[in-house]
Structures are given as structure tokens and as C-alpha cells.
Amino acid sequence: MNSRFLVFLFLCANCLLFAQQTNAVDFTKATVDVVINPATEQVGIDVQYEFEVLQDVDSIYFDMRTVDTYKVYQQTFQAETSYRDQKIILKYKFKKGEKHVVGLATFTHPKKAMYFIDWHESKGRKQIWTQGQGKYTSSWLPSFDDVNEKVEFDFSITFDKRYEVIANGKLLKKESPNDSLTKWYYDMKQPMSSYLAAIAIGKYKKKVIASKSGIPIELYYYPEDEAKFEPTYRHTKRIFDFLEEEIGVAYPWQNYKQVPVKDFLYAGMENTGTTIFSDAFVVDSTSFVDKNYVNVNAHELAHQWFGDLVTAKSGTHHWLQEGFATYYALLAEKEIFGDNYFYWKLYTSAMQLQKLNDGKGESLLNPKASSLTFYQKGAWVLHVLRTKVGEKPFKNAVKRYLNTYKFKSAETEDFIQIVAEESGQNLDAFVQTWLVNPQLPDDFYDFDKLLTQNSGISENMYSLLGGISGAPGQVASFRTFQTSKESATTCLNISKVFELSQNEVVQKEGPISEELLVNLIKNIPNDNPIVSNDVYKVAFATKNLKVRQTIAQTLTKIPKELKTEYESLLNDASYMTKEAALYNLWGNFATDQKKYLDQTKDVVGFNDKSFRTLWLTLAIVTKDYSGRNTPKYYQELTNYTQTHNHFEVRQNAFIFLNELRAFTDQNLADLVNGAMHHNWRFASFCRDLLDSFIKNSSYQENIQRTKKLLSEAEKVFLEKRIKN
């Protein structure tokens, strides 16, 4: 039984048979004229599709999930048209070999896939952006939900001239039909699946750089974020050049654009040549230490090959997109951050998979598998496969796979067959073990040796680390660090590790990885304070940001002997460290609370204002601190729940106001609004909190008063929550 047949049998057990329009008709080009009215959230589309008939068929259809009105106009045939089952259907006896052009004009108010941000707010960041994957481009554009139908889309978009309009392809020209509007013309040269169609509209500036191969890379940013441009897009050119060389296939699109947007659904989305990503990743240099765009940047760029150029035929093969993007993003990070980072990331993902495996596990070919399986298990499969078949056969196989199926779709067995041919190996057992079986193989966790051999630890460290792990004379296991609880001896050895990490000789022989040092901090036994305090002092002295941050996050009960060292954390160039340190210092040393608040009063922190909202809360509850400023601080905190704020800011404000038991009627109204938000994670948070208020008898009067502040849709929503 060969690997292709093995995968085929698995698919037959998990797929329903259905007739695909792609077998009968090939849609080749779409010329799309778009007019958007943000005030009414209506989208007008006029699209002409060119198609060729592959076999006799008596009807064709276009997916259209929501539509107000539609009209079909035909140049070369007269069809009977109808709309049912969320499709515009054209009934006509098409003959094999015929070529036609058909036009569709539609008006719709999309409920999803196109999002209107802050257009009804006096404040806020007015934007429009799309998200096709999982939300269906056919919610606003007559198109194809079937990912196997690939079309060349050329967009022309008319909109308010004060805004930038961005779409797939190369901008050919801009025209001004009148004094208030601009029409933007974008051209594509190659086909793509409909879910990858993208439009983003907002007030942006951009800078253009070029890859080593000459591809224009257009990097968009908000006009006020000039200082954040470099940290946000740091390493972008290096990532692009690395991936193009590592993959071995030239970047397949005309240009590459990256656009940050507000309240995005995910971290990023790999629309063809046009990645849209969350503006939470627009960061300053301090934020970069803890939260940066590098991984998302590399992941979405890798998708331009794995997903956009070659698309998985169905959800069963989704790992061909996410597993590849995760793996190649990790390789790009290895190029930037080094081997230690790479192997530590492999290790941490393996630990996540172990938890999944301790249950029933998930097959990589299960279309309903979790993201953890598609992303992390998929990446591990590629890492193991590369090791198994060898570097050259693997890279040759990837190039051949991409070139064979470019601008098409593929299945798992297509890739596996090519790897088998390039390597000359029978991969039946590999497919069964790694792809089909839900459980990971028993020997999967024999990766400790691999990790430690590549961790950059010099030979003279082995026995020392073995002592820490409880296995003297052996190479330390990262896993056994987690369970090590030997007190005095362990503390002594950990202290030596930190001292050696600062030794120039050791650094030259093989620097001790930051990841290892961080993990050691998490395992300092605290049952012998005299000894452990000395270890912490040595760790503080390393001045390593991540080591010091780990101390702030794990040492919550601060010994007086470490007070001075701990206070120094407030000066670290890390918002995450500052936030944890402020909270812990404030909680441990009541007499110095005012000093800590004064020292950090001007820190805002991440874009989500997690530091600022914490500071405001502490300032409000600290006795005799704010005095006449208390109402001002409280007003600032309550204002952060308003609907024009980023949903992450709103969520943090809701959390602290709930802790204070200080919700106003307006905060409660903002919570109802949040419960209807398009970002499902934020909406879920708001619904859970709202339900807790509904169930609390002390909030019933507040809820009744709040109804006066709600829109009709919000009132209906609230009443349903109350009844349920």
C-alpha cells in the first residue's frame, strides 16, 4: 500500500462527495468596479467575469451570501436567472469549448467579511477592511466560496479622496470623477482564490522598500506613527530575502503590501500580495522586546507561497498552508534570532502538543482539527520530514511542489509523492505515523538531545546542567528542569550558570541561551530564602531583560533583601516588566506605594494600555494618593470603554472597572455594544461579563437605566440575553 493510497483511504472516510462547478467551468478573469458608502455601509459591485466551458452544463452560479438587489447582464447568451441558497444562478445550456463574458451588478449590506470601523463615531479611526477566509468574500462580492476556483481579479474602487485605498495587485492609476472622490485602479497578473481578495481603506502613509530580487514592498502606517515605523517593520526586508532564497521559488506576485488595521479579527491575513494585520503590532522600540510583528510578518509572507500560490484543496489539507507557514516563519526567526531561539520554540510547541496528545490527539488530516494541530504539529512534521529525507531532497521537493501546482490547488498526497520521488524513500510509514494517526509517535519526545546539542551550551557546562536536572554527568534535559526541586544544591548550580553566562571565555566557547536562563528562573526553589535570595541577586545582575522580566512575573512575594534590586525593574526597557514590577511592588510595600506611582505616572505601555489602566486603578485605590485627581483618573478609566477605542483597550478598562465595582450606566452600555462586536474573542468576553451582571440582583436597576442609552439593535440584544 503506497502513501498516496493510504491518504486517499483516509480522505474517503472524512469527506462528502459533491459535484464541483470547477469541473465544468473555468472562470479566468474578473473586472470588478466597487463603490462603497460608509455612512450606510452599502457596497455596490459591477463585475464582469470571463469564463470557459469545460464540459456541457445546464447552469452556472456565483456565491453571494447576502444581497439587496442584483442584476445579470449577458453579452453572448441569454440565461434564466434566480437567487436561492445564497447563490446567483444562471440557467442556460452551455456547451464545452464556449467562452463567455457575464456581468453582475449587486448592492448589499454585508454582515461580515467587510468591516466598517468607526464611521458612526465622532472620534476614532475610520477604516474599511475585508477578511475573506472563514468569513466569505461572497458576503460583499459575487464570487466563489470554493477555494479551487482561481480567478485574476482586477479592482477599481471609488471612494472619498481623503483616504488611501489599497487592494490586491499593482496600482495602475488614480482618477478623480469629481472634487470629492478618487477612483483607484488595481491590476493583477495571476489568478487567486476568492477568499484572498482584499480591500483596505483608511488614512495612511507608506514607505516603499525593495527586496533583493527587486520586488516592491509597500509598508503602510498611520500618519502619527512615524516613530513606530522602524520597530514595527523591523527585519522585513531580511525576512523577505531569506524566505525567497530558502524556499527557492521566486516571489510570485507583482508587489507586497502590508497594512495595519484596527480591531482586526486575527493577528494577520495573507491576502494575495496584500497582508492585512492587527495594528496591535504597530509598536515602539520598548514594545518590540515583548510584542513584535516579526513572527506574524514572516508567517503571512510565507503564505504567499503556501496558501496563495498553491492552495489546499479542502480543509482536510489545511496543514499544507498553516503548517508550512508556521515552519518557514520559524526558519526566518532562526535566521534573525539564532539557533537557540529556533530550538526553544520547537520545544515549547512540542510541550503544547504533548498536552493535546495526552488526550486523544488529532490527525493532521482531520478538517476539524484545532489550530494547534494545523500550525504546530504541521510545522513539526515538516521539521521531522526534512531531517528524515535530507536537506537537499526536501528543498528540491518543496520547489517542485510549488512549481507543479502554482496557481492551482493541491492535496497532501501531491506533496508527499514529490518528496518520496526526490528522496527515493518509501514514506508510507511516515504518513501513517505523522499524518494519519491522531497520536504522536512514542519516540517524539526523544528530542531533548537534539535541543541541548543545539542550545549553544559549551562542553564544560554539561555536568553542571546535569546536576541541575538531577542527572549528574549527563546533558541536561529541558523537560527535567521543570520538575527539579532540589533546594540548596540546585540554587548553587543555577547561580553558577548565571555567573558563567557573564563570563567572556564561556561566551566565546558557546554562549548560554537566554531561553535556558529564563527557564532556570522559573525553577528556583524558594523553600530556602537565604540561598534563593543570593541566586536572584546574581540573576538580577545579568541585566538580561528577559531574565529580569521572568523574575518580575514569578517572584510575586518580594523579600525585603531584594527590594532594591526589584525596584530597579521599574527602569527596564520593557513594558511587561514594568507592569508586573509595579503591581508586585505596590502590593508588597504599602508605605512606598505613592513613590512607585509617581515614578511610573507617565508610562502608557502597549497599545492596549494595559499598563495605563493598571496605573489608574492603583492610583484610585491608593489611600491619600490622588486627592482631587481621583475623579480625573476615574473619568479617564471609564472613558476607555467607549466604542471608538481599540477593543483591547476597552477590554482592559472593563476588567479593572469590574474589579473596582465601579461600572457607570455608560460603561454598561458600552459593554452591551462590545457584546455585539465583530471580533468574536472580545464579544465573548463582553457577553460573559454582561451575563454576570444580569444574574447579579444588585445590578438590575443599572441595567434598566442603561436601556435608555442603547440603540434599538442593542436593546433587542440585551432583552434576549436577559430572557436567556
C-alpha positions, -999 to 999 in steps of 0.1 A, spaced: 0 0 0 17 33 -11 14 66 7 -9 81 -19 -34 53 -15 -31 55 23 -40 92 24 -68 85 -2 -84 59 21 -83 84 50 -99 111 29 -127 89 17 -137 83 53 -138 120 61 -152 137 30 -187 140 14 -189 136 -23 -203 166 -42 -202 180 -77 -178 209 -82 -185 237 -106 -148 239 -112 -150 207 -132 -175 222 -157 -165 258 -159 -132 278 -156 -136 314 -145 -104 331 -156 -108 369 -150 -130 393 -130 -130 430 -137 -146 445 -105 -159 480 -100 -165 488 -64 -184 518 -48 -187 519 -10 -209 541 10 -196 541 46 -225 561 60 -250 534 51 -225 505 49 -237 496 15 -214 481 -12 -222 484 -49 -205 460 -72 -203 458 -110 -183 428 -121 -176 412 -154 -165 376 -154 -147 358 -183 -151 321 -184 -146 290 -205 -169 260 -205 -150 227 -198 -179 204 -203 -216 206 -212 -236 220 -183 -270 235 -179 -263 262 -153 -236 282 -135 -236 301 -103 -219 327 -82 -218 326 -45 -235 357 -29 -242 353 8 -262 385 12 -277 407 -15 -302 436 -15 -306 437 -53 -289 421 -82 -289 423 -120 -273 399 -145 -263 412 -180 -250 389 -206 -233 396 -239 -231 362 -256 -261 342 -241 -295 347 -226 -299 328 -193 -328 325 -169 -315 339 -136 -325 333 -100 -312 338 -64 -315 309 -40 -294 291 -14 -271 322 -13 -262 318 -50 -270 338 -81 -278 311 -106 -278 314 -144 -297 286 -162 -286 280 -198 -273 251 -218 -236 258 -220 -215 238 -244 -180 226 -240 -154 249 -255 -175 280 -254 -161 312 -240 -183 339 -224 -185 371 -205 -212 377 -180 -218 408 -159 -234 411 -124 -245 443 -107 -252 439 -69 -260 461 -39 -256 446 -4 -251 455 32 -225 429 42 -229 415 77 -194 401 77 -162 398 55 -162 436 50 -160 457 82 -168 494 87 -148 508 116 -158 540 135 -178 556 107 -206 564 132 -181 578 158 -172 614 163 -138 601 173 -119 570 163 -101 558 132 -124 555 103 -115 524 82 -129 498 59 -112 464 56 -121 429 44 -115 394 57 -124 367 33 -110 335 49 -136 320 72 -160 349 65 -165 345 28 -157 372 2 -191 364 -13 -207 384 15 -199 415 -5 -187 403 -39 -203 378 -62 -175 352 -63 -166 317 -54 -166 301 -19 -148 271 -35 -111 277 -30 -103 257 -61 -118 283 -84 -89 307 -91 -96 340 -109 -75 370 -118 -92 399 -100 -87 435 -112 -103 460 -89 -113 496 -94 -126 513 -63 -143 547 -59 -141 564 -26 -136 596 -7 -104 612 -19 -92 619 17 -85 582 22 -60 557 9 -75 528 -9 -55 495 -11 -63 463 -29 -46 433 -44 -23 439 -73 -4 468 -88 -18 503 -87 -21 514 -123 -36 549 -119 -60 571 -99 -87 593 -114 -109 620 -99 -145 617 -112 -154 648 -91 -140 671 -64 -147 647 -36 -139 612 -50 -110 593 -63 -111 561 -84 -82 537 -78 -73 511 -104 -55 479 -94 -43 452 -117 -34 416 -111 -15 393 -135 -22 359 -119 -52 341 -105 -61 335 -68 -89 321 -47 -117 345 -39 -111 343 -2 -78 362 -8 -94 392 -23 -87 423 -2 -96 459 2 -83 482 30 -93 519 33 -81 544 58 -58 573 64 -23 560 58 12 570 48 36 545 33 72 538 26 84 515 -2 115 494 0 127 467 -24 137 431 -19 170 417 -31 151 404 -62 136 438 -69 100 432 -56 85 464 -43 75 461 -6 49 488 4 47 493 41 17 513 54 14 531 87 -8 557 104 5 593 99 10 598 136 31 566 139 62 577 121 83 568 152 69 533 153 76 525 117 110 510 121 102 489 152 70 477 136 86 466 103 120 457 117 137 429 97 110 429 70 135 430 41 157 404 57 126 381 62 116 386 26 150 379 11 155 349 34 122 332 25 127 338 -12 161 321 -10 151 294 14 120 284 -5 139 285 -38 109 298 -58 107 335 -68 80 356 -50 50 350 -73 32 384 -72 38 419 -86 44 435 -52 39 430 -15 19 453 7 14 453 45 -15 472 60 -23 476 98 -60 479 107 -80 485 138 -99 457 156 -88 430 132 -102 395 137 -68 378 138 -31 386 141 -28 389 103 -42 376 70 -22 367 39 -44 382 12 -26 378 -21 2 404 -22 -16 424 5 -13 413 41 -37 430 65 -26 428 101 -37 440 135 -25 474 145 -18 459 179 16 450 163 24 487 155 49 491 183 76 514 196 111 501 204 103 493 240 72 472 230 93 453 205 111 435 233 79 417 243 54 421 215 65 425 179 54 418 144 83 396 134 67 361 136 34 373 121 53 392 94 72 360 84 41 337 88 19 358 65 47 363 39 53 325 38 16 321 30 22 340 -3 37 307 -15 19 282 8 -18 291 5 -18 318 -21 4 304 -48 -6 268 -40 -39 264 -21 -50 234 -1 -80 217 -20 -100 214 12 -99 217 50 -85 182 52 -53 195 37 -52 228 57 -19 219 72 -3 225 37 -9 261 44 -7 267 81 20 240 89 42 253 61 37 290 70 45 282 107 76 262 98 90 288 74 83 316 98 102 297 124 131 293 100 131 331 93 132 337 130 161 313 133 179 334 107 172 366 128 173 354 164 196 324 162 196 286 168 187 289 205 155 307 197 146 282 170 151 250 191 134 266 221 104 274 200 103 238 187 105 226 223 77 248 236 54 238 207 62 202 215 51 207 251 18 221 238 14 191 215 21 168 244 -9 182 263 -30 176 233 -15 141 228 -23 132 265 -59 134 254 -70 117 222 -47 137 199 -57 149 165 -48 137 130 -32 163 108 -57 153 81 -88 160 103 -105 190 87 -120 199 122 -86 197 140 -75 226 162 -52 254 152 -25 238 174 -26 207 152 -26 225 118 0 251 128 24 235 154 20 198 145 22 207 109 55 225 114 69 196 135 60 172 107 80 193 82 109 195 106 110 158 111 104 151 74 133 174 64 156 155 89 144 121 76 149 127 39 178 151 40 182 188 33 187 187 -5 158 163 -13 135 182 10 143 216 -6 141 202 -41 107 187 -33 93 220 -20 104 238 -51 90 211 -74 57 211 -54 53 248 -57 62 249 -94 40 219 -103 9 233 -85 14 270 -89 -18 290 -92 -37 257 -86 -47 237 -56 -31 206 -41 -37 177 -17 -14 162 9 -6 132 -13 6 155 -40 33 169 -18 42 135 -2 46 119 -36 70 145 -47 91 142 -15 91 104 -20 104 107 -55 130 133 -47 144 114 -17 139 79 -31 123 68 2 91 50 9 71 73 31 41 50 38 51 46 75 58 83 79 24 92 65 6 67 88 26 78 119 27 115 115 -2 125 93 -30 99 97 -26 88 133 -41 112 159 -15 103 185 21 114 182 47 86 179 61 73 212 96 84 203 85 120 195 97 132 229 132 119 224 141 155 213 159 165 244 192 155 229 185 175 197 176 206 217 206 205 241 230 197 213 219 229 196 214 251 226 248 267 224 259 253 258 296 245 258 310 212 269 322 224 303 285 231 311 272 196 306 278 181 340 267 213 358 234 213 339 231 176 346 233 184 382 205 209 379 183 184 362 190 157 387 210 136 363 247 142 372 272 138 344 245 139 317 234 165 293 206 185 309 171 178 298 149 209 293 119 189 305 135 178 337 143 214 346 106 219 351 103 193 378 136 200 396 130 209 432 164 202 448 169 232 470 204 243 481 223 223 455 200 234 427 203 270 438 241 268 439 242 253 404 218 278 390 238 306 405 269 292 388 251 291 354 242 328 357 277 337 367 291 317 338 266 334 314 285 366 321 319 350 316 336 362 284 355 329 280 323 309 282 305 333 259 332 328 233 331 290 236 294 288 234 270 314 249 244 301 273 210 306 257 186 332 271 158 307 269 177 284 293 184 312 318 147 322 317 137 286 324 161 283 353 145 314 369 111 296 368 126 267 388 144 285 416 133 267 448 121 292 473 120 270 504 154 282 515 152 321 512 188 327 523 201 306 494 175 316 468 179 353 475 215 350 466 205 333 433 181 361 425 207 387 431 231 370 407 202 368 381 193 405 386 230 414 379 229 397 345 209 428 332 193 404 307 158 419 300 141 385 297 157 371 328 147 402 348 112 401 333 108 365 344 118 375 380 91 402 379 65 377 367 73 348 390 87 364 423 54 379 434 62 378 472 93 401 474 118 395 502 130 428 518 165 417 510 157 420 473 137 452 474 164 475 459 171 451 431 133 446 425 127 483 423 153 486 395 128 466 373 107 497 370 135 512 349 138 483 325 131 489 288 101 465 289 65 475 294 57 439 305 84 440 332 74 475 344 38 464 347 45 432 367 70 451 388 47 479 396 19 456 406 41 435 428 59 463 445 27 482 451 13 450 467 43 442 488 54 476 502 24 497 512 45 526 526 61 531 492 30 529 470 30 566 463 66 566 453 61 538 428 30 555 413 49 588 410 78 570 393 55 555 366 28 581 362 38 589 326 41 554 313 13 544 288 27 510 278 15 488 250 -12 499 225 -38 481 247 -30 505 276 -26 476 300 0 495 320 -20 527 320 -53 511 331 -34 493 358 -18 525 370 -51 544 370 -67 516 391 -39 516 416 -39 554 418 -77 554 425 -75 528 453 -42 541 470 -52 559 501 -44 596 501 -25 594 467 -46 612 441 -67 635 462 -85 659 439 -72 639 409 -92 609 418 -123 619 397 -100 627 368 -83 593 370 -116 576 373 -130 595 343 -100 585 322 -105 549 331 -142 549 323 -136 567 290 -115 538 278 -146 516 275 -161 539 248 -168 524 214 -142 544 195 -113 528 214 -95 497 203 -112 466 216 -81 456 236 -82 489 254 -119 485 261 -114 450 275 -87 461 299 -109 490 311 -138 467 316 -116 443 337 -104 470 361 -137 487 364 -152 454 373 -125 448 399 -134 483 413 -171 475 412 -173 509 395 -193 505 363 -213 535 353 -245 532 332 -225 543 302 -199 516 309 -226 491 309 -240 504 276 -205 501 262 -204 465 274 -236 457 256 -221 472 225 -190 452 229 -210 420 232 -221 426 196 -186 434 184 -174 417 152 -143 404 170 -156 372 185 -130 370 213 -138 404 225 -176 398 221 -173 366 240 -155 383 269 -182 411 270 -211 386 268 -197 366 298 -193 398 318 -227 411 308 -243 378 318 -227 380 352 -243 414 357 -277 402 345 -275 374 371 -265 398 399 -296 413 416 -276 444 427 -272 454 390 -309 453 379 -315 490 384 -284 498 364 -295 475 336 -329 492 334 -313 527 333 -288 515 307 -315 506 282 -321 544 276 -286 546 263 -288 518 238 -297 516 201 -327 496 191 -305 467 180 -286 468 213 -319 468 232 -331 437 214 -298 420 220 -299 429 257 -335 417 261 -326 383 246 -297 379 270 -319 387 299 -345 362 288 -319 335 283 
